[in-house]
Amino acid sequence: MRTRLFALFLLLSSVSLVSCQQDSTDDVRPATEILQDSWTWQQSSGGFTGQVLTPAGTGDQQQLEFGPDGQVRRYRNGRLLGTDSYTVRRGTSVIDGQTAFIIRYGSGLAQSALVGGSHLTLRDEVADGQQHEYNR
C-alpha cells in the first residue's frame, strides 16, 4: 500500500505552464476514494507574492471534506463556508505538462492532487497559483 501511495505521489509531484492535452475519462476511482476524507489545512504558499500562510499566522482553522457524493465542503473555524461539486480525472497539469490527477470543481477551479498517506497537496492549475497543504 505504501509503495502504491509513494508511486502515486511521485506521479503527481510534477507541475507545468501550459496544457494542450484533453483530460482523460479513465476510471480513477482509487484516487477519488483516497481523496475522500476530512483534511485539515496546514499551509498555503506561492501565488504572485510567494506569501506563506498558516493557521498560526491567519488565526483560522480550515478543513476540506471530500465526500463520496461528489461534493466538497469547505469549513473555516468550524463554520461551513460553502459546498461545491468535484470530479477527479487523470489529465495533464498546466504547471509542468505531466500527467496528474486533476480535481475539477463545479465553480470552474481546477487543482492537481498529490496524496501521500495522511498528507494532501493541492496545486492550483494556473500559472501563478498557490500550493495548499493538508493533513488528515
N, CA, C and O atoms as CSV, one atom per row, in Angstrom:
chain,resi,resn,atom,element,x,y,z
A,1,MET,N,N,0.829,-1.189,0.000
A,1,MET,CA,C,0.000,0.000,0.000
A,1,MET,C,C,0.876,1.256,0.000
A,1,MET,O,O,0.620,2.194,-0.754
A,2,ARG,N,N,1.905,1.269,0.845
A,2,ARG,CA,C,2.788,2.434,0.884
A,2,ARG,C,C,3.504,2.608,-0.448
A,2,ARG,O,O,3.722,3.733,-0.899
A,3,THR,N,N,3.874,1.478,-1.086
A,3,THR,CA,C,4.543,1.554,-2.380
A,3,THR,C,C,3.628,2.198,-3.408
A,3,THR,O,O,4.066,3.036,-4.196
A,4,ARG,N,N,2.361,1.811,-3.402
A,4,ARG,CA,C,1.400,2.397,-4.345
A,4,ARG,C,C,1.205,3.887,-4.080
A,4,ARG,O,O,1.174,4.689,-5.014
A,5,LEU,N,N,1.074,4.255,-2.800
A,5,LEU,CA,C,0.900,5.669,-2.471
A,5,LEU,C,C,2.137,6.471,-2.847
A,5,LEU,O,O,2.026,7.597,-3.332
A,6,PHE,N,N,3.327,5.890,-2.621
A,6,PHE,CA,C,4.561,6.577,-2.985
A,6,PHE,C,C,4.629,6.751,-4.498
A,6,PHE,O,O,5.002,7.818,-4.985
A,7,ALA,N,N,4.267,5.693,-5.250
A,7,ALA,CA,C,4.265,5.785,-6.711
A,7,ALA,C,C,3.272,6.851,-7.173
A,7,ALA,O,O,3.564,7.620,-8.090
A,8,LEU,N,N,2.096,6.897,-6.537
A,8,LEU,CA,C,1.101,7.918,-6.871
A,8,LEU,C,C,1.649,9.307,-6.558
A,8,LEU,O,O,1.472,10.240,-7.342
A,9,PHE,N,N,2.313,9.441,-5.412
A,9,PHE,CA,C,2.912,10.720,-5.029
A,9,PHE,C,C,3.937,11.159,-6.059
A,9,PHE,O,O,3.939,12.321,-6.465
A,10,LEU,N,N,4.822,10.244,-6.498
A,10,LEU,CA,C,5.831,10.592,-7.496
A,10,LEU,C,C,5.190,10.980,-8.825
A,10,LEU,O,O,5.612,11.938,-9.473
A,11,LEU,N,N,4.168,10.225,-9.220
A,11,LEU,CA,C,3.487,10.511,-10.480
A,11,LEU,C,C,2.875,11.908,-10.470
A,11,LEU,O,O,2.920,12.624,-11.470
A,12,LEU,N,N,2.310,12.282,-9.342
A,12,LEU,CA,C,1.590,13.550,-9.265
A,12,LEU,C,C,2.459,14.735,-8.874
A,12,LEU,O,O,1.990,15.873,-8.893
A,13,SER,N,N,3.721,14.487,-8.518
A,13,SER,CA,C,4.528,15.559,-7.942
A,13,SER,C,C,5.072,16.560,-8.942
A,13,SER,O,O,5.724,17.523,-8.541
A,14,SER,N,N,4.826,16.367,-10.232
A,14,SER,CA,C,5.318,17.339,-11.205
A,14,SER,C,C,4.241,18.353,-11.587
A,14,SER,O,O,3.046,18.071,-11.504
A,15,VAL,N,N,4.698,19.567,-12.017
A,15,VAL,CA,C,3.764,20.639,-12.383
A,15,VAL,C,C,4.290,21.548,-13.515
A,15,VAL,O,O,5.471,21.888,-13.446
A,16,SER,N,N,3.458,22.023,-14.659
A,16,SER,CA,C,3.951,22.803,-15.837
A,16,SER,C,C,3.229,24.119,-16.126
A,16,SER,O,O,2.377,24.527,-15.337
A,17,LEU,N,N,3.540,24.787,-17.219
A,17,LEU,CA,C,2.946,26.084,-17.550
A,17,LEU,C,C,1.778,26.020,-18.515
A,17,LEU,O,O,0.853,26.822,-18.394
A,18,VAL,N,N,1.782,25.103,-19.465
A,18,VAL,CA,C,0.726,25.085,-20.471
A,18,VAL,C,C,0.242,23.665,-20.706
A,18,VAL,O,O,1.039,22.728,-20.738
A,19,SER,N,N,-1.065,23.506,-20.870
A,19,SER,CA,C,-1.636,22.191,-21.140
A,19,SER,C,C,-2.328,22.208,-22.489
A,19,SER,O,O,-3.181,23.056,-22.751
A,20,CYS,N,N,-1.957,21.271,-23.338
A,20,CYS,CA,C,-2.582,21.170,-24.649
A,20,CYS,C,C,-3.397,19.893,-24.770
A,20,CYS,O,O,-4.071,19.691,-25.780
A,21,GLN,N,N,-3.353,19.044,-23.784
A,21,GLN,CA,C,-3.981,17.737,-23.864
A,21,GLN,C,C,-5.327,17.745,-23.150
A,21,GLN,O,O,-5.472,18.347,-22.086
A,22,GLN,N,N,-6.304,17.076,-23.743
A,22,GLN,CA,C,-7.631,16.947,-23.164
A,22,GLN,C,C,-7.586,15.985,-21.984
A,22,GLN,O,O,-6.806,15.033,-21.991
A,23,ASP,N,N,-8.415,16.225,-20.971
A,23,ASP,CA,C,-8.497,15.305,-19.849
A,23,ASP,C,C,-8.989,13.946,-20.318
A,23,ASP,O,O,-9.819,13.846,-21.222
A,24,SER,N,N,-8.467,12.913,-19.694
A,24,SER,CA,C,-8.879,11.551,-19.987
A,24,SER,C,C,-10.108,11.221,-19.158
A,24,SER,O,O,-10.316,11.805,-18.094
A,25,THR,N,N,-10.913,10.299,-19.633
A,25,THR,CA,C,-12.055,9.842,-18.856
A,25,THR,C,C,-11.738,8.507,-18.202
A,25,THR,O,O,-12.649,7.752,-17.862
A,26,ASP,N,N,-10.446,8.204,-18.020
A,26,ASP,CA,C,-10.044,6.977,-17.343
A,26,ASP,C,C,-10.718,6.897,-15.980
A,26,ASP,O,O,-10.970,7.915,-15.336
A,27,ASP,N,N,-11.005,5.676,-15.553
A,27,ASP,CA,C,-11.568,5.456,-14.235
A,27,ASP,C,C,-10.474,5.682,-13.201
A,27,ASP,O,O,-9.477,4.959,-13.188
A,28,VAL,N,N,-10.646,6.665,-12.342
A,28,VAL,CA,C,-9.658,6.961,-11.310
A,28,VAL,C,C,-10.300,6.792,-9.933
A,28,VAL,O,O,-9.990,7.526,-8.995
A,29,ARG,N,N,-11.190,5.822,-9.833
A,29,ARG,CA,C,-11.881,5.578,-8.575
A,29,ARG,C,C,-10.928,5.457,-7.389
A,29,ARG,O,O,-11.220,6.029,-6.339
A,30,PRO,N,N,-9.798,4.739,-7.496
A,30,PRO,CA,C,-8.908,4.665,-6.332
A,30,PRO,C,C,-8.430,6.041,-5.865
A,30,PRO,O,O,-8.379,6.287,-4.660
A,31,ALA,N,N,-8.081,6.936,-6.778
A,31,ALA,CA,C,-7.643,8.281,-6.389
A,31,ALA,C,C,-8.789,9.035,-5.732
A,31,ALA,O,O,-8.580,9.745,-4.748
A,32,THR,N,N,-9.988,8.890,-6.261
A,32,THR,CA,C,-11.151,9.552,-5.680
A,32,THR,C,C,-11.404,9.038,-4.272
A,32,THR,O,O,-11.696,9.818,-3.366
A,33,GLU,N,N,-11.291,7.716,-4.084
A,33,GLU,CA,C,-11.520,7.134,-2.762
A,33,GLU,C,C,-10.457,7.574,-1.763
A,33,GLU,O,O,-10.773,7.809,-0.596
A,34,ILE,N,N,-9.212,7.690,-2.195
A,34,ILE,CA,C,-8.137,8.140,-1.309
A,34,ILE,C,C,-8.385,9.585,-0.885
A,34,ILE,O,O,-8.078,9.962,0.246
A,35,LEU,N,N,-8.933,10.385,-1.779
A,35,LEU,CA,C,-9.197,11.797,-1.515
A,35,LEU,C,C,-10.345,11.986,-0.527
A,35,LEU,O,O,-10.369,12.968,0.215
A,36,GLN,N,N,-11.295,11.054,-0.515
A,36,GLN,CA,C,-12.495,11.194,0.308
A,36,GLN,C,C,-12.147,11.102,1.786
A,36,GLN,O,O,-11.839,10.029,2.305
A,37,ASP,N,N,-12.204,12.245,2.449
A,37,ASP,CA,C,-11.881,12.326,3.872
A,37,ASP,C,C,-12.032,13.776,4.299
A,37,ASP,O,O,-12.383,14.642,3.498
A,38,SER,N,N,-11.763,14.023,5.561
A,38,SER,CA,C,-11.700,15.378,6.086
A,38,SER,C,C,-10.233,15.761,6.195
A,38,SER,O,O,-9.445,15.034,6.799
A,39,TRP,N,N,-9.860,16.896,5.617
A,39,TRP,CA,C,-8.474,17.352,5.557
A,39,TRP,C,C,-8.344,18.680,6.287
A,39,TRP,O,O,-9.140,19.595,6.072
A,40,THR,N,N,-7.335,18.785,7.155
A,40,THR,CA,C,-7.090,19.998,7.935
A,40,THR,C,C,-5.946,20.784,7.308
A,40,THR,O,O,-4.862,20.247,7.079
A,41,TRP,N,N,-6.194,22.046,7.037
A,41,TRP,CA,C,-5.225,22.926,6.385
A,41,TRP,C,C,-3.996,23.137,7.253
A,41,TRP,O,O,-4.107,23.391,8.452
A,42,GLN,N,N,-2.807,23.029,6.629
A,42,GLN,CA,C,-1.527,23.252,7.302
A,42,GLN,C,C,-0.856,24.543,6.828
A,42,GLN,O,O,-0.348,25.325,7.632
A,43,GLN,N,N,-0.862,24.753,5.504
A,43,GLN,CA,C,-0.293,25.995,4.971
A,43,GLN,C,C,-0.619,26.137,3.496
A,43,GLN,O,O,-0.944,25.163,2.816
A,44,SER,N,N,-0.526,27.373,3.014
A,44,SER,CA,C,-0.629,27.697,1.592
A,44,SER,C,C,0.558,28.576,1.245
A,44,SER,O,O,0.968,29.423,2.038
A,45,SER,N,N,1.105,28.370,0.059
A,45,SER,CA,C,2.265,29.168,-0.352
A,45,SER,C,C,2.214,29.396,-1.853
A,45,SER,O,O,1.504,28.712,-2.589
A,46,GLY,N,N,2.998,30.387,-2.283
A,46,GLY,CA,C,3.092,30.674,-3.709
A,46,GLY,C,C,2.247,31.860,-4.091
A,46,GLY,O,O,2.114,32.829,-3.344
A,47,GLY,N,N,1.676,31.758,-5.280
A,47,GLY,CA,C,0.923,32.881,-5.802
A,47,GLY,C,C,1.855,33.968,-6.293
A,47,GLY,O,O,3.072,33.785,-6.324
A,48,PHE,N,N,1.297,35.079,-6.671
A,48,PHE,CA,C,2.065,36.195,-7.222
A,48,PHE,C,C,3.118,36.705,-6.241
A,48,PHE,O,O,4.228,37.049,-6.647
A,49,THR,N,N,2.775,36.756,-4.946
A,49,THR,CA,C,3.695,37.315,-3.946
A,49,THR,C,C,4.597,36.277,-3.302
A,49,THR,O,O,5.574,36.637,-2.646
A,50,GLY,N,N,4.291,34.994,-3.473
A,50,GLY,CA,C,5.083,33.948,-2.836
A,50,GLY,C,C,4.856,33.854,-1.339
A,50,GLY,O,O,5.640,33.225,-0.627
A,51,GLN,N,N,3.809,34.463,-0.867
A,51,GLN,CA,C,3.496,34.503,0.555
A,51,GLN,C,C,3.195,33.107,1.098
A,51,GLN,O,O,2.622,32.277,0.393
A,52,VAL,N,N,3.580,32.847,2.353
A,52,VAL,CA,C,3.259,31.600,3.048
A,52,VAL,C,C,2.227,31.919,4.122
A,52,VAL,O,O,2.461,32.759,4.991
A,53,LEU,N,N,1.084,31.242,4.055
A,53,LEU,CA,C,0.014,31.428,5.030
A,53,LEU,C,C,-0.133,30.155,5.849
A,53,LEU,O,O,-0.078,29.052,5.304
A,54,THR,N,N,-0.320,30.304,7.163
A,54,THR,CA,C,-0.509,29.167,8.062
A,54,THR,C,C,-1.660,29.477,9.015
A,54,THR,O,O,-2.051,30.636,9.155
A,55,PRO,N,N,-2.204,28.456,9.670
A,55,PRO,CA,C,-3.238,28.719,10.672
A,55,PRO,C,C,-2.747,29.654,11.783
A,55,PRO,O,O,-3.504,30.502,12.256
A,56,ALA,N,N,-1.490,29.503,12.200
A,56,ALA,CA,C,-0.946,30.371,13.254
A,56,ALA,C,C,-0.899,31.828,12.789
A,56,ALA,O,O,-1.172,32.739,13.570
A,57,GLY,N,N,-0.557,32.044,11.536
A,57,GLY,CA,C,-0.450,33.401,11.007
A,57,GLY,C,C,-1.784,34.055,10.709
A,57,GLY,O,O,-1.938,35.265,10.873
A,58,THR,N,N,-2.752,33.257,10.270
A,58,THR,CA,C,-4.058,33.815,9.904
A,58,THR,C,C,-5.066,33.768,11.043
A,58,THR,O,O,-6.048,34.511,11.041
A,59,GLY,N,N,-4.822,32.886,12.021
A,59,GLY,CA,C,-5.778,32.699,13.105
A,59,GLY,C,C,-6.976,31.870,12.702
A,59,GLY,O,O,-7.956,31.800,13.444
A,60,ASP,N,N,-6.918,31.236,11.533
A,60,ASP,CA,C,-8.041,30.445,11.025
A,60,ASP,C,C,-7.689,28.968,10.935
A,60,ASP,O,O,-6.603,28.598,10.489
A,61,GLN,N,N,-8.620,28.135,11.365
A,61,GLN,CA,C,-8.539,26.694,11.145
A,61,GLN,C,C,-9.453,26.398,9.957
A,61,GLN,O,O,-10.617,26.798,9.948
A,62,GLN,N,N,-8.918,25.693,8.955
A,62,GLN,CA,C,-9.719,25.393,7.773
A,62,GLN,C,C,-9.719,23.893,7.512
A,62,GLN,O,O,-8.719,23.210,7.733
A,63,GLN,N,N,-10.845,23.396,7.043
A,63,GLN,CA,C,-10.974,21.991,6.680
A,63,GLN,C,C,-11.649,21.871,5.319
A,63,GLN,O,O,-12.477,22.695,4.930
A,64,LEU,N,N,-11.262,20.815,4.613
A,64,LEU,CA,C,-11.932,20.393,3.382
A,64,LEU,C,C,-12.470,19.001,3.632
A,64,LEU,O,O,-11.780,18.168,4.219
A,65,GLU,N,N,-13.680,18.737,3.200
A,65,GLU,CA,C,-14.244,17.393,3.266
A,65,GLU,C,C,-14.663,16.989,1.862
A,65,GLU,O,O,-15.598,17.553,1.294
A,66,PHE,N,N,-13.961,16.004,1.309
A,66,PHE,CA,C,-14.331,15.446,0.015
A,66,PHE,C,C,-15.229,14.252,0.287
A,66,PHE,O,O,-14.795,13.264,0.880
A,67,GLY,N,N,-16.483,14.342,-0.145
A,67,GLY,CA,C,-17.442,13.284,0.123
A,67,GLY,C,C,-17.600,12.326,-1.041
A,67,GLY,O,O,-17.265,12.660,-2.178
A,68,PRO,N,N,-18.114,11.125,-0.757
A,68,PRO,CA,C,-18.360,10.137,-1.809
A,68,PRO,C,C,-19.504,10.548,-2.736
A,68,PRO,O,O,-19.713,9.935,-3.783
A,69,ASP,N,N,-20.242,11.592,-2.344
A,69,ASP,CA,C,-21.363,12.086,-3.146
A,69,ASP,C,C,-20.924,13.089,-4.208
A,69,ASP,O,O,-21.764,13.698,-4.869
A,70,GLY,N,N,-19.584,13.267,-4.378
A,70,GLY,CA,C,-19.087,14.212,-5.370
A,70,GLY,C,C,-19.180,15.657,-4.922
A,70,GLY,O,O,-19.120,16.571,-5.745
A,71,GLN,N,N,-19.327,15.870,-3.622
A,71,GLN,CA,C,-19.407,17.216,-3.058
A,71,GLN,C,C,-18.209,17.463,-2.144
A,71,GLN,O,O,-17.797,16.578,-1.395
A,72,VAL,N,N,-17.659,18.663,-2.211
A,72,VAL,CA,C,-16.602,19.081,-1.290
A,72,VAL,C,C,-17.175,20.199,-0.433
A,72,VAL,O,O,-17.832,21.115,-0.927
A,73,ARG,N,N,-16.907,20.099,0.864
A,73,ARG,CA,C,-17.382,21.101,1.813
A,73,ARG,C,C,-16.172,21.815,2.404
A,73,ARG,O,O,-15.191,21.181,2.793
A,74,ARG,N,N,-16.255,23.138,2.465
A,74,ARG,CA,C,-15.157,23.955,3.000
A,74,ARG,C,C,-15.616,24.597,4.308
A,74,ARG,O,O,-16.686,25.201,4.393
A,75,TYR,N,N,-14.766,24.444,5.323
A,75,TYR,CA,C,-15.064,24.985,6.648
A,75,TYR,C,C,-13.955,25.931,7.087
A,75,TYR,O,O,-12.782,25.704,6.793
A,76,ARG,N,N,-14.330,26.980,7.784
A,76,ARG,CA,C,-13.364,27.872,8.439
A,76,ARG,C,C,-13.828,28.046,9.876
A,76,ARG,O,O,-14.957,28.462,10.136
A,77,ASN,N,N,-12.935,27.718,10.806
A,77,ASN,CA,C,-13.225,27.817,12.241
A,77,ASN,C,C,-14.533,27.113,12.597
A,77,ASN,O,O,-15.323,27.605,13.402
A,78,GLY,N,N,-14.743,25.947,11.976
A,78,GLY,CA,C,-15.906,25.121,12.273
A,78,GLY,C,C,-17.184,25.509,11.565
A,78,GLY,O,O,-18.185,24.803,11.683
A,79,ARG,N,N,-17.182,26.614,10.828
A,79,ARG,CA,C,-18.387,27.062,10.117
A,79,ARG,C,C,-18.301,26.687,8.650
A,79,ARG,O,O,-17.268,26.882,8.010
A,80,LEU,N,N,-19.381,26.151,8.124
A,80,LEU,CA,C,-19.442,25.793,6.710
A,80,LEU,C,C,-19.396,27.061,5.867
A,80,LEU,O,O,-20.252,27.937,5.994
A,81,LEU,N,N,-18.371,27.149,4.993
A,81,LEU,CA,C,-18.255,28.300,4.086
A,81,LEU,C,C,-19.001,28.055,2.787
A,81,LEU,O,O,-19.573,28.976,2.205
A,82,GLY,N,N,-18.990,26.799,2.336
A,82,GLY,CA,C,-19.648,26.500,1.078
A,82,GLY,C,C,-19.462,25.059,0.663
A,82,GLY,O,O,-18.638,24.327,1.212
A,83,THR,N,N,-20.244,24.678,-0.313
A,83,THR,CA,C,-20.213,23.336,-0.875
A,83,THR,C,C,-20.102,23.474,-2.382
A,83,THR,O,O,-20.690,24.378,-2.974
A,84,ASP,N,N,-19.350,22.579,-2.999
A,84,ASP,CA,C,-19.185,22.596,-4.453
A,84,ASP,C,C,-19.090,21.155,-4.933
A,84,ASP,O,O,-18.713,20.265,-4.170
A,85,SER,N,N,-19.425,20.930,-6.172
A,85,SER,CA,C,-19.248,19.599,-6.753
A,85,SER,C,C,-17.799,19.444,-7.192
A,85,SER,O,O,-17.099,20.431,-7.416
A,86,TYR,N,N,-17.353,18.189,-7.313
A,86,TYR,CA,C,-15.999,17.931,-7.806
A,86,TYR,C,C,-15.959,16.608,-8.554
A,86,TYR,O,O,-16.746,15.698,-8.291
A,87,THR,N,N,-15.023,16.524,-9.491
A,87,THR,CA,C,-14.704,15.274,-10.180
A,87,THR,C,C,-13.188,15.144,-10.198
A,87,THR,O,O,-12.468,16.141,-10.135
A,88,VAL,N,N,-12.712,13.914,-10.284
A,88,VAL,CA,C,-11.273,13.658,-10.366
A,88,VAL,C,C,-11.022,12.866,-11.638
A,88,VAL,O,O,-11.661,11.840,-11.871
A,89,ARG,N,N,-10.099,13.336,-12.454
A,89,ARG,CA,C,-9.727,12.668,-13.698
A,89,ARG,C,C,-8.224,12.742,-13.876
A,89,ARG,O,O,-7.565,13.652,-13.373
A,90,ARG,N,N,-7.704,11.787,-14.585
A,90,ARG,CA,C,-6.297,11.846,-14.973
A,90,ARG,C,C,-6.211,12.838,-16.126
A,90,ARG,O,O,-6.978,12.754,-17.085
A,91,GLY,N,N,-5.277,13.772,-16.029
A,91,GLY,CA,C,-5.126,14.788,-17.058
A,91,GLY,C,C,-3.719,15.340,-17.059
A,91,GLY,O,O,-2.847,14.838,-16.351
A,92,THR,N,N,-3.501,16.355,-17.838
A,92,THR,CA,C,-2.188,16.986,-17.939
A,92,THR,C,C,-2.187,18.265,-17.114
A,92,THR,O,O,-3.039,19.134,-17.296
A,93,SER,N,N,-1.229,18.370,-16.209
A,93,SER,CA,C,-1.110,19.556,-15.369
A,93,SER,C,C,-0.643,20.736,-16.211
A,93,SER,O,O,0.282,20.605,-17.012
A,94,VAL,N,N,-1.283,21.889,-16.031
A,94,VAL,CA,C,-0.854,23.098,-16.738
A,94,VAL,C,C,0.429,23.654,-16.135
A,94,VAL,O,O,1.052,24.542,-16.717
A,95,ILE,N,N,0.823,23.151,-14.993
A,95,ILE,CA,C,2.008,23.663,-14.318
A,95,ILE,C,C,3.285,23.083,-14.908
A,95,ILE,O,O,4.265,23.806,-15.085
A,96,ASP,N,N,3.287,21.774,-15.218
A,96,ASP,CA,C,4.509,21.163,-15.757
A,96,ASP,C,C,4.286,20.234,-16.947
A,96,ASP,O,O,5.243,19.645,-17.447
A,97,GLY,N,N,3.059,20.092,-17.407
A,97,GLY,CA,C,2.787,19.252,-18.566
A,97,GLY,C,C,2.787,17.765,-18.285
A,97,GLY,O,O,2.656,16.964,-19.210
A,98,GLN,N,N,2.932,17.377,-17.025
A,98,GLN,CA,C,2.961,15.967,-16.654
A,98,GLN,C,C,1.554,15.465,-16.353
A,98,GLN,O,O,0.660,16.241,-16.018
A,99,THR,N,N,1.377,14.153,-16.478
A,99,THR,CA,C,0.109,13.533,-16.135
A,99,THR,C,C,-0.091,13.603,-14.626
A,99,THR,O,O,0.818,13.312,-13.848
A,100,ALA,N,N,-1.294,13.992,-14.230
A,100,ALA,CA,C,-1.608,14.140,-12.807
A,100,ALA,C,C,-3.091,13.860,-12.601
A,100,ALA,O,O,-3.858,13.800,-13.562
A,101,PHE,N,N,-3.489,13.690,-11.346
A,101,PHE,CA,C,-4.903,13.625,-11.019
A,101,PHE,C,C,-5.386,15.057,-10.840
A,101,PHE,O,O,-4.899,15.792,-9.980
A,102,ILE,N,N,-6.348,15.436,-11.665
A,102,ILE,CA,C,-6.863,16.806,-11.675
A,102,ILE,C,C,-8.259,16.808,-11.057
A,102,ILE,O,O,-9.147,16.066,-11.479
A,103,ILE,N,N,-8.428,17.650,-10.058
A,103,ILE,CA,C,-9.744,17.854,-9.452
A,103,ILE,C,C,-10.359,19.061,-10.141
A,103,ILE,O,O,-9.758,20.134,-10.190
A,104,ARG,N,N,-11.559,18.880,-10.672
A,104,ARG,CA,C,-12.299,19.994,-11.272
A,104,ARG,C,C,-13.541,20.233,-10.420
A,104,ARG,O,O,-14.325,19.323,-10.152
A,105,TYR,N,N,-13.689,21.471,-10.010
A,105,TYR,CA,C,-14.815,21.857,-9.172
A,105,TYR,C,C,-15.911,22.466,-10.039
A,105,TYR,O,O,-15.633,22.989,-11.118
A,106,GLY,N,N,-17.146,22.400,-9.572
A,106,GLY,CA,C,-18.265,22.993,-10.287
A,106,GLY,C,C,-18.085,24.482,-10.521
A,106,GLY,O,O,-18.626,25.027,-11.483
A,107,SER,N,N,-17.333,25.147,-9.655
A,107,SER,CA,C,-17.084,26.589,-9.781
A,107,SER,C,C,-16.147,26.928,-10.933
A,107,SER,O,O,-16.018,28.094,-11.307
A,108,GLY,N,N,-15.480,25.899,-11.506
A,108,GLY,CA,C,-14.543,26.132,-12.601
A,108,GLY,C,C,-13.090,26.014,-12.189
A,108,GLY,O,O,-12.224,25.861,-13.050
A,109,LEU,N,N,-12.795,26.079,-10.897
A,109,LEU,CA,C,-11.431,25.932,-10.399
A,109,LEU,C,C,-10.931,24.513,-10.654
A,109,LEU,O,O,-11.696,23.553,-10.556
A,110,ALA,N,N,-9.645,24.384,-10.981
A,110,ALA,CA,C,-9.014,23.069,-11.131
A,110,ALA,C,C,-7.748,23.041,-10.284
A,110,ALA,O,O,-7.018,24.029,-10.208
A,111,GLN,N,N,-7.493,21.894,-9.647
A,111,GLN,CA,C,-6.284,21.699,-8.853
A,111,GLN,C,C,-5.737,20.308,-9.124
A,111,GLN,O,O,-6.497,19.360,-9.317
A,112,SER,N,N,-4.399,20.189,-9.139
A,112,SER,CA,C,-3.796,18.860,-9.182
A,112,SER,C,C,-3.655,18.384,-7.745
A,112,SER,O,O,-3.427,19.181,-6.835
A,113,ALA,N,N,-3.795,17.069,-7.547
A,113,ALA,CA,C,-3.796,16.495,-6.201
A,113,ALA,C,C,-2.687,15.477,-6.050
A,113,ALA,O,O,-2.486,14.623,-6.913
A,114,LEU,N,N,-1.966,15.579,-4.938
A,114,LEU,CA,C,-0.961,14.602,-4.545
A,114,LEU,C,C,-1.349,14.104,-3.163
A,114,LEU,O,O,-1.448,14.889,-2.219
A,115,VAL,N,N,-1.571,12.795,-3.043
A,115,VAL,CA,C,-1.936,12.213,-1.759
A,115,VAL,C,C,-0.850,11.235,-1.365
A,115,VAL,O,O,-0.526,10.319,-2.120
A,116,GLY,N,N,-0.285,11.427,-0.181
A,116,GLY,CA,C,0.726,10.519,0.345
A,116,GLY,C,C,0.412,10.210,1.793
A,116,GLY,O,O,0.677,11.024,2.678
A,117,GLY,N,N,-0.153,9.033,2.042
A,117,GLY,CA,C,-0.512,8.668,3.416
A,117,GLY,C,C,-1.549,9.621,3.964
A,117,GLY,O,O,-2.664,9.696,3.448
A,118,SER,N,N,-1.189,10.353,5.009
A,118,SER,CA,C,-2.135,11.273,5.642
A,118,SER,C,C,-1.917,12.719,5.199
A,118,SER,O,O,-2.385,13.647,5.858
A,119,HIS,N,N,-1.211,12.911,4.087
A,119,HIS,CA,C,-0.899,14.262,3.610
A,119,HIS,C,C,-1.498,14.498,2.223
A,119,HIS,O,O,-1.421,13.630,1.353
A,120,LEU,N,N,-2.088,15.660,2.023
A,120,LEU,CA,C,-2.674,16.056,0.744
A,120,LEU,C,C,-2.062,17.384,0.311
A,120,LEU,O,O,-2.026,18.345,1.080
A,121,THR,N,N,-1.583,17.422,-0.927
A,121,THR,CA,C,-1.118,18.667,-1.529
A,121,THR,C,C,-2.035,18.992,-2.694
A,121,THR,O,O,-2.229,18.159,-3.579
A,122,LEU,N,N,-2.595,20.180,-2.705
A,122,LEU,CA,C,-3.414,20.665,-3.815
A,122,LEU,C,C,-2.685,21.838,-4.449
A,122,LEU,O,O,-2.267,22.768,-3.760
A,123,ARG,N,N,-2.536,21.787,-5.768
A,123,ARG,CA,C,-1.865,22.866,-6.505
A,123,ARG,C,C,-2.851,23.486,-7.476
A,123,ARG,O,O,-3.443,22.796,-8.307
A,124,ASP,N,N,-3.020,24.790,-7.364
A,124,ASP,CA,C,-3.916,25.495,-8.280
A,124,ASP,C,C,-3.389,25.341,-9.700
A,124,ASP,O,O,-2.210,25.588,-9.955
A,125,GLU,N,N,-4.245,24.939,-10.616
A,125,GLU,CA,C,-3.851,24.705,-12.007
A,125,GLU,C,C,-3.903,25.999,-12.806
A,125,GLU,O,O,-4.654,26.123,-13.773
A,126,VAL,N,N,-3.088,26.959,-12.381
A,126,VAL,CA,C,-2.899,28.238,-13.064
A,126,VAL,C,C,-1.437,28.633,-12.914
A,126,VAL,O,O,-0.743,28.119,-12.037
A,127,ALA,N,N,-0.962,29.542,-13.761
A,127,ALA,CA,C,0.462,29.899,-13.787
A,127,ALA,C,C,0.983,30.424,-12.451
A,127,ALA,O,O,2.042,29.980,-12.007
A,128,ASP,N,N,0.288,31.344,-11.794
A,128,ASP,CA,C,0.760,31.906,-10.524
A,128,ASP,C,C,-0.084,31.421,-9.356
A,128,ASP,O,O,-0.382,32.182,-8.435
A,129,GLY,N,N,-0.466,30.154,-9.398
A,129,GLY,CA,C,-1.333,29.614,-8.363
A,129,GLY,C,C,-0.607,29.298,-7.074
A,129,GLY,O,O,0.616,29.403,-6.978
A,130,GLN,N,N,-1.384,28.913,-6.097
A,130,GLN,CA,C,-0.844,28.545,-4.799
A,130,GLN,C,C,-0.797,27.031,-4.642
A,130,GLN,O,O,-1.463,26.283,-5.358
A,131,GLN,N,N,0.009,26.616,-3.687
A,131,GLN,CA,C,0.072,25.218,-3.271
A,131,GLN,C,C,-0.478,25.167,-1.852
A,131,GLN,O,O,-0.076,25.954,-0.995
A,132,HIS,N,N,-1.399,24.235,-1.606
A,132,HIS,CA,C,-2.079,24.130,-0.319
A,132,HIS,C,C,-1.773,22.768,0.287
A,132,HIS,O,O,-1.885,21.746,-0.390
A,133,GLU,N,N,-1.389,22.750,1.554
A,133,GLU,CA,C,-1.016,21.518,2.252
A,133,GLU,C,C,-2.061,21.202,3.321
A,133,GLU,O,O,-2.485,22.081,4.071
A,134,TYR,N,N,-2.470,19.926,3.378
A,134,TYR,CA,C,-3.466,19.461,4.344
A,134,TYR,C,C,-3.010,18.138,4.952
A,134,TYR,O,O,-2.244,17.393,4.341
A,135,ASN,N,N,-3.488,17.856,6.156
A,135,ASN,CA,C,-3.306,16.551,6.795
A,135,ASN,C,C,-4.662,15.995,7.170
A,135,ASN,O,O,-5.612,16.743,7.403
A,136,ARG,N,N,-4.746,14.660,7.225
A,136,ARG,CA,C,-5.998,14.013,7.658
A,136,ARG,C,C,-6.218,14.301,9.120
A,136,ARG,O,O,-7.211,13.855,9.694
